[in-house]
């Protein structure tokens, strides 16, 4: 049945070469943990991506209950945690996953750094990777405010003051982020929500696509 | 290797294994989010308590009168007072009847004698739906069912109403 559906589609638009291009490629011996166990270090990039997928999925489901409004944000999170079946688990996935992403990302970066895999011709991909790192930090920072509890509020207060220290444009940058010169409040929360679920994910998708296209184009770096 | 024993090829085995492991991981990942998403469907709807609508049974006549009251509503994390209304009258058997004013066609609000052309009937202004005094829909008008009736109780001479229920007899 599935085969028939696949054949029907393939007959018309010839999808086989498309997915073969994506899925069919050789894994060199030096990156295959089955040959050298130490090659597990090559898994960190993929693991980072795997956790990012978890973040995207759990985040999509969380927005079914979350409200980015100072009156209701905390209440909706509390409701999700205490009244909704598996709500605690899904928020747990997103909460812990956020930290795991950063850990995996750092491990991946360390591997690339110590193997010198960033060297010519792969400098551009290193740059893209660093941009992904910044986007991830941004996602972590903006997501931290959303539960609108005390920890979230004061962490954001501190974060905004750090932004204010930027030379020349600090004040404007802070207002741009917070939506107000002095208040961390209603406008800050909606801004952070928009940045967290629309702007940064969009940037992340673009950068990830570039990251993956580059690695496919240039191939994985050779053995040490 | 003899050919007869080879019922599953190496390629097939790997395909099945990978699909299985992948499916298991995807299921493990998605089961909680999906359970959370469908939670409202699986939640039991709590039957609302009967509320005092502020109408003494002595004031109920054979002429339907509109009464309005409000009930506390818990909507997830949001609690509020919502307004309800009913058409209440006493029928020939001296029983109190309280109809929901929500039209059974598309949910507009009906009024007793809401149209001058149709005395002694409930009238819905949206699509000229009509109901007789006993709540039965007038054949040939848009509604296909009689008006819902509120659960009711009389305590200390006051009328208490609960949730509106569809009537069984048509």
Interface residues (C-beta under 8 A of the other chain):
Chain A: X54 X57 X58 X60 X61 X64 X65 X67 X72 X75 X76 X78 X79 X80 X83 X84 X85 X86 X87 X89 X90 X93
Chain B: X29 X30 X31 X32 X33 X34 X35 X36 X37 X39 X42 X76 X77 X78
